[in-house]
Amino acid sequence: MDTDVVVIGAGLAGLQCARRLQRSGLTVQVLEKNDAVGGRVRTDRIDGFLCDRGFQVLNPSYPAVRKFIDVAALGLQRFGAGVVVRNSEGLMSLTQPLRRPSANVTAVRNGLLDLRDLRALARWLGPTLLRATSASRATRDTTLAASLDEAGATGRLRREVIDTFLAGVLADSSGQSSANYTRLLVRSFALAIPGLPQAGMGALPTQMAASLEQPPQLETPAQNLQETTSGVEIDTDHGRLLARTAVVAVGPESLNDFTEEQNPATHGLTTWWFSAPEPPLREPYLVVDASKPGGGPAGPVWNTAVISNIAPSYAPASGHLIEATTLLDRPDGRADETAVRRHLEQIYGTSTSRWQVLAHHVIAHTLPATPPPLVDRSPQRISDRVFVCGDHRDTGSIQGALVSGDRAAHAIVGVLGSADPQPEDA
Ligand SMILES: Cc1cc2nc3c(=O)[nH]c(=O)nc-3n(C[C@H](O)[C@H](O)[C@H](O)COP(=O)(O)OP(=O)(O)OC[C@H]3O[C@@H](n4cnc5c(N)ncnc54)[C@H](O)[C@@H]3O)c2cc1C
């Protein structure tokens, strides 16, 4: 045997799985088809700017992040606690009610915040906010849209802020995602303010990979996975690897390459990254556009932010960095640069003629779809010697990927044995 375990894929799930296996005293070889670790969490330096491959954030309240990641070492740069809303009345800041309620006077005066909606939202989120996350999985599940309707959240706050904000977070504007899953997500935003690492989101997998004694083998796609009587065989360009077990830690779009299972459905988004000589806004908030009559964006951009206001390390001293996100489940999700600029000019009320496009990431498989009912952690062992992990096995998030990788490692240790004690739950 070349190694105890081969892990196919060096995304967060594969890396966490490998780290845990190593801690349990097993030998591990990670194979990664791309030229760096991280999978969907990577960062490029472009003209002195840090551009994550698709806008995303790190939420330090995720239990698995607290447990498995040295967040302090990442130097998290935090968002402001709230959002800026663009509607027909202009740009309006809305701070998180649990943190600075008094800052919302303008929104109350303008009718964006009203007591009925706030009470309804408290009804919708309250039990999840107070209970342990596992308890909310047991609650009867329905779609996000139906659950908000049932709770009575039908006013402007829902239509102009919540729906638009959550569509960007879920990469799903249909309102058909699991209500229970969305509650868990909103809970994590309520418990801690997300941020961006000093060196970009890619610093997260880099930190994880650094603790592996056997570095991941990059630019080494696994081509074939064969189960034998004594173990598994994996073919690569560099030859055949023999191992006692294998972990398929690929993204949802590649699951079927190695298993009999169908690839899970996914949602996609695109991120435009612009540099600008002046920031179009000074606040460190995500901006959601709700200027279409009745709510929702009046163009292709569902959210945008002046990232350098939040994370100064993402831009050189002389520049400012702006992200703009479009959703691939919308007809205008693949809008061209002209349409995106036109919409950003409406949102920020300023010209974008001096802005430069740094990158445009089109990520068809951003997140596995999470329809109701929220599945309580899919099995990780699919045959005697083959295990699966990834966000599609838990929840479509950094939390889900880490937990899933960790659980797969435990299942393997249960089979191959280890001197290490049992894990705590994350
Ligand atoms: C644009 C975007 C925004 C997001 N926003 C957030 C957010 O704000 N908060 C949050 O919590 N989550 C967010 N997510 C989700 C989060 O990034 C993912 O849930 C998580 O990174 C998934 O990790 P994974 O290891 O399961 O899969 P992946 O990251 O997809 O890793 C799979 C790995 O397998 C490799 N691979 C595939 N085939 C092979 C092969 N044949 N041989 C070898 N290697 C192979 C791939 O190259 C990849 O490295 C976002 C994702 C994206 C893309």
Ligand as a Chemical Component Dictionary entry (heavy atoms), coordinates in Angstrom:
data_LIG
# 
_chem_comp.id                   LIG 
_chem_comp.type                 NON-POLYMER 
_chem_comp.pdbx_formal_charge   0 
_chem_comp.three_letter_code    LIG 
# 
loop_
_chem_comp_atom.comp_id 
_chem_comp_atom.atom_id 
_chem_comp_atom.alt_atom_id 
_chem_comp_atom.type_symbol 
_chem_comp_atom.charge 
_chem_comp_atom.model_Cartn_x 
_chem_comp_atom.model_Cartn_y 
_chem_comp_atom.model_Cartn_z 
_chem_comp_atom.pdbx_ordinal 
LIG C1  C1  C 0 -18.802 32.316 -4.951  1  
LIG C2  C2  C 0 -19.018 31.535 -3.696  2  
LIG C3  C3  C 0 -19.510 32.169 -2.579  3  
LIG C4  C4  C 0 -19.682 31.450 -1.402  4  
LIG N1  N1  N 0 -20.053 32.126 -0.268  5  
LIG C5  C5  C 0 -20.000 31.478 0.912   6  
LIG C6  C6  C 0 -20.137 32.208 2.120   7  
LIG O1  O1  O 0 -20.227 33.443 2.116   8  
LIG N2  N2  N 0 -20.145 31.505 3.286   9  
LIG C7  C7  C 0 -20.019 30.134 3.315   10 
LIG O2  O2  O 0 -20.033 29.549 4.394   11 
LIG N3  N3  N 0 -19.851 29.424 2.178   12 
LIG C8  C8  C 0 -19.822 30.075 0.984   13 
LIG N4  N4  N 0 -19.615 29.387 -0.166  14 
LIG C9  C9  C 0 -19.577 27.914 -0.103  15 
LIG C10 C10 C 0 -18.237 27.332 0.334   16 
LIG O3  O3  O 0 -17.171 27.971 -0.305  17 
LIG C11 C11 C 0 -18.278 25.850 -0.030  18 
LIG O4  O4  O 0 -19.392 25.274 0.632   19 
LIG C12 C12 C 0 -17.034 25.071 0.356   20 
LIG O5  O5  O 0 -15.866 25.733 -0.011  21 
LIG C13 C13 C 0 -17.105 23.705 -0.308  22 
LIG O6  O6  O 0 -15.947 22.963 -0.023  23 
LIG P1  P1  P 0 -15.826 21.455 -0.502  24 
LIG O7  O7  O 0 -14.517 20.963 -0.031  25 
LIG O8  O8  O 0 -17.046 20.725 -0.112  26 
LIG O9  O9  O 0 -15.861 21.493 -2.109  27 
LIG P2  P2  P 0 -14.891 22.179 -3.154  28 
LIG O10 O10 O 0 -14.396 23.474 -2.636  29 
LIG O11 O11 O 0 -15.654 22.227 -4.438  30 
LIG O12 O12 O 0 -13.659 21.196 -3.282  31 
LIG C14 C14 C 0 -13.611 20.100 -4.158  32 
LIG C15 C15 C 0 -12.180 19.919 -4.634  33 
LIG O13 O13 O 0 -12.088 18.730 -5.396  34 
LIG C16 C16 C 0 -11.208 18.963 -6.485  35 
LIG N5  N5  N 0 -11.437 17.937 -7.505  36 
LIG C17 C17 C 0 -12.537 17.760 -8.288  37 
LIG N6  N6  N 0 -12.350 16.711 -9.116  38 
LIG C18 C18 C 0 -11.115 16.215 -8.838  39 
LIG C19 C19 C 0 -10.353 15.131 -9.375  40 
LIG N7  N7  N 0 -10.808 14.355 -10.361 41 
LIG N8  N8  N 0 -9.116  14.893 -8.870  42 
LIG C20 C20 C 0 -8.617  15.663 -7.869  43 
LIG N9  N9  N 0 -9.290  16.729 -7.355  44 
LIG C21 C21 C 0 -10.527 16.987 -7.833  45 
LIG C22 C22 C 0 -11.583 20.373 -6.921  46 
LIG O14 O14 O 0 -10.586 20.944 -7.749  47 
LIG C23 C23 C 0 -11.706 21.052 -5.562  48 
LIG O15 O15 O 0 -10.467 21.557 -5.124  49 
LIG C24 C24 C 0 -19.428 30.054 -1.361  50 
LIG C25 C25 C 0 -18.964 29.411 -2.503  51 
LIG C26 C26 C 0 -18.728 30.146 -3.652  52 
LIG C27 C27 C 0 -18.156 29.442 -4.861  53 
# 
loop_
_chem_comp_bond.comp_id 
_chem_comp_bond.atom_id_1 
_chem_comp_bond.atom_id_2 
_chem_comp_bond.value_order 
_chem_comp_bond.pdbx_ordinal 
LIG C1  C2  SING 1  
LIG C2  C3  SING 2  
LIG C2  C26 DOUB 3  
LIG C3  C4  DOUB 4  
LIG C4  N1  SING 5  
LIG C4  C24 SING 6  
LIG N1  C5  DOUB 7  
LIG C5  C6  SING 8  
LIG C5  C8  SING 9  
LIG C6  O1  DOUB 10 
LIG C6  N2  SING 11 
LIG N2  C7  SING 12 
LIG C7  O2  DOUB 13 
LIG C7  N3  SING 14 
LIG N3  C8  DOUB 15 
LIG C8  N4  SING 16 
LIG N4  C9  SING 17 
LIG N4  C24 SING 18 
LIG C9  C10 SING 19 
LIG C10 O3  SING 20 
LIG C10 C11 SING 21 
LIG C11 O4  SING 22 
LIG C11 C12 SING 23 
LIG C12 O5  SING 24 
LIG C12 C13 SING 25 
LIG C13 O6  SING 26 
LIG O6  P1  SING 27 
LIG P1  O7  DOUB 28 
LIG P1  O8  SING 29 
LIG P1  O9  SING 30 
LIG O9  P2  SING 31 
LIG P2  O10 DOUB 32 
LIG P2  O11 SING 33 
LIG P2  O12 SING 34 
LIG O12 C14 SING 35 
LIG C14 C15 SING 36 
LIG C15 O13 SING 37 
LIG C15 C23 SING 38 
LIG O13 C16 SING 39 
LIG C16 N5  SING 40 
LIG C16 C22 SING 41 
LIG N5  C17 SING 42 
LIG N5  C21 SING 43 
LIG C17 N6  DOUB 44 
LIG N6  C18 SING 45 
LIG C18 C19 SING 46 
LIG C18 C21 DOUB 47 
LIG C19 N7  SING 48 
LIG C19 N8  DOUB 49 
LIG N8  C20 SING 50 
LIG C20 N9  DOUB 51 
LIG N9  C21 SING 52 
LIG C22 O14 SING 53 
LIG C22 C23 SING 54 
LIG C23 O15 SING 55 
LIG C24 C25 DOUB 56 
LIG C25 C26 SING 57 
LIG C26 C27 SING 58 
# 
